[in-house]
Amino acid sequence: MKRELTCIVCPIGCQLSVTLENGVVTEVTGNTCPRGKQYAIDECTNPVRTITTTARTSNGGVIPVKTAAPVPKELMFDCMKEIDRSVVTLPAKIGDVVIENLLGTGVDVVVTANME
């Protein structure tokens, strides 16, 4: 099976062609650097995403938050539902943990802006 991807590791945006056999990457072409090859392998075997969004605050506003590390792509919508249920108590500062171990992924959700 062949898969076509656009690499997102750097601004070049290489057009990658990935050959998969039984769920294993056997060939990657089109990359101009080793990072592109690794991106293709990861994207085809274990896709992950960093979630950036907002969470409600105790004063009724919103504050920007993100996952401290990427989470499995298939959990993105469930993660968003969990983040949507959270409320950040103010004052909050960059790096404050909003949710520990989001859905058992081992990844925390953290605040990305200071707010009084």
Secondary structure, 3 states (H helix, E strand, C coil): CEEEEECCCCCCCCEEEEEEECCEEEEEECCCCHHHHHHHHHHHHCCEECCEEEEEECCCCEEEEEECCCEEHHHHHHHHHHHHHCEECCCECCCCEEECCHHHCCCCEEECCCEC
